[in-house]
């Protein structure tokens, strides 16, 4: 066993490797060389033997061919046998005669002619040579040669070659061993020095000298490597110290375990985090500190590198941490895998997230509270939007659909009936004798009647039908599906009958009638405007000819329509050719006693009907769409006159009335702005008066338009305040500068206690809202004095002066005690 170990150790040495290399090389090359040489030598021997055999056979055959005597031939054959190598010889004639040499000393095998050496493996080479005797007889000379001497010679050659090869190998191995010892001497010296360095003798110098350049270079490289390893070791120690310093000072707890989860090391932050001492945790399982079962397993690594590295950490995970006191707290953990010198370790980076969890809980509570408030606010806004939409599409007094909603439903019904090829009916209804009741008893009672009329019509109609209030005492009804005239006739009679019933107001009965006009789709029109116009024509015919009844539209009724059309054409012509007039009525400021504003009131000097007040043509203009150019004409004419007053030194504001249709005009603001620029009048000298009903017909649109006008600088006033059902919430939000109390409350405020209270309350309300108050209908000095004591800001009425033409108003300004003092012309801009 010891000898085998020595042999193995020798083989591992450089000398042993050289010897083994030589032995391997020669074991391959020498047999090849031996075989090659022996093949060449053997072939030479054999070839030369065969050449000699042939030569001898031919020579003997020539000699026999020239002898006549058989005895001579016999002697020649015997001599040949006695000579070298020939064992047997005989001459065979064709006639069967045989002359044979003396018998051989050994038994011969049967004659078989050979072509090459050892062909028949009998150590005899047989050869046959044909010849012709001197007598002319053909014969064959058969000779048997002995192959044994040549075979022995070849074998001796083999043995000599083997002896030479073994001697060569032995000598070569001895020389290789000696040379290996000589070559490896400096290498062994390097080995011994390297072992000394490995055992810590780093000061050991590698000073081996050798004439072999590779060994000298190896010595230098090893010395360089020694210095690099020493430097690397020092760097590793410094890095380890730095890493330890980082781990000791990092705020997160770092725990290192083996593959079984046993704690190997941890930093001070981890010790403080779990309230343990370091000695208490080493070799304890990680489960002592945290709930590992709640964490995802780290991906296994197949690497087995000896260098230290860590896999990228897993995503941060949350689990529970356990302190020494038994307290449980939320913990955030990141796990990574590290392999050092084929040893696997797991690194747990831990962080206490108690503060974050508390903050998240507070944030969640705040989020839930905010979500609750948003839901509540959304519900409130949805209800408010629903209320706004309802107010925008319904009449504020009767809660019936207004004109906007009616037109939309009429348009939808037309589209549906076009598809189904069915009919619909549209009623236009105007109340009879309502104006007398309203003027006599006041707007309050008139509003009660309108509400009761709306309720009675609802009771008559089906749920699928629509009843709408268009404004004033005008209503409309849409029957979305009818077979013919029978159903509309029945409903019209029912409505007339319902309205004919007396209305009880303070235990007093009042009678109001209804005039109805009916238009059918598609007989009387296939679009919204045509049906509305034709139903309106039929209603006016009913009202003029047969009040308290109903009329279906017919083309024969167009006579009344032609009269209205003629009046419409004349009104359009009057607007285009400046044939309208403006009368002016001043508004007096109570504090100064002078004119503060002037209201412009339009008049029409008709060639046939004389001077017409707005009551006679304003409704027509609203029905025909002329209200827009009419209003623009009034604004331009009023501002032109205002500019003349300014040039005269009278800094007066001018007021113009707007209707519901004007508030729906998207170009109104641009027209007003352009007109102010053309007339060179600041928008602050323009006052626009809008009624409550006009605002509440579409409060959303009104708020947008009025807001833009206010931003432009235009003064805004609510006209006829108190006569409509407006929302104080909307009035508070509207950018109104003035509130104008309707004259129906002012005229009778001395004799009517309710009117007195309404006027006083309106003044207080307006002032509390920061608005000025104007009272119209001041007909006596007593009313003037009462309003002055109430704190009213301005007054307008016949007590001061009725409405005057432009020239009359200019004269009134010159001589009236209410007149505003002039300003210097130079100060007028």
GITA-V947449 format. One record per run of one state. SS is the DSSP state (hx for helix, st for strand, lp for the rest). FROM is the first residue (numbers start at 1). TO is the last residue. If there is no record, write none. Layout:
ss = <SS:SS>
from = <FROM:FROM>
to = <TO:TO>
This chain:
ss = <lp:hx:lp:hx:lp:hx:lp:st:lp:st:lp:st:lp:st:lp:hx:lp:hx:lp:st:lp:st:lp:hx:lp:hx:lp:st:hx:lp:st:lp:hx:lp:st:lp:st:lp:st:lp:st:lp:hx:st:lp:st:lp:hx:lp:st:lp:hx:lp:hx:lp:st:lp:st:lp:hx:lp:st:lp:st:lp:st:lp:hx:lp:st:lp:hx:lp:st:lp:st:lp:st:lp:hx:lp:hx:lp:st:lp:hx:lp:hx:lp:hx:st:hx:lp:hx:lp:st:lp:hx:lp:st:lp:hx:lp:hx:lp:st:lp:hx:lp:st:lp:st:hx:lp:hx:lp>
from = <1:2:13:14:66:70:83:86:94:98:101:124:133:138:147:148:199:213:250:253:258:262:267:268:275:278:282:285:286:289:290:291:292:295:309:311:317:323:328:341:343:353:354:394:395:401:402:403:421:423:433:434:442:443:461:466:472:474:483:485:501:503:506:508:511:513:522:528:546:550:553:555:577:580:590:595:607:610:613:614:625:627:648:653:659:660:664:668:680:683:686:692:698:699:713:715:722:728:734:738:742:743:748:753:769:772:777:781:791:794:797:804:806:816:825:828>
to = <1:12:13:65:69:82:85:93:97:100:123:132:137:146:147:198:212:249:252:257:261:266:267:274:277:281:284:285:288:289:290:291:294:308:310:316:322:327:340:342:352:353:393:394:400:401:402:420:422:432:433:441:442:460:465:471:473:482:484:500:502:505:507:510:512:521:527:545:549:552:554:576:579:589:594:606:609:612:613:624:626:647:652:658:659:663:667:679:682:685:691:697:698:712:714:721:727:733:737:741:742:747:752:768:771:776:780:790:793:796:803:805:815:824:827:829>
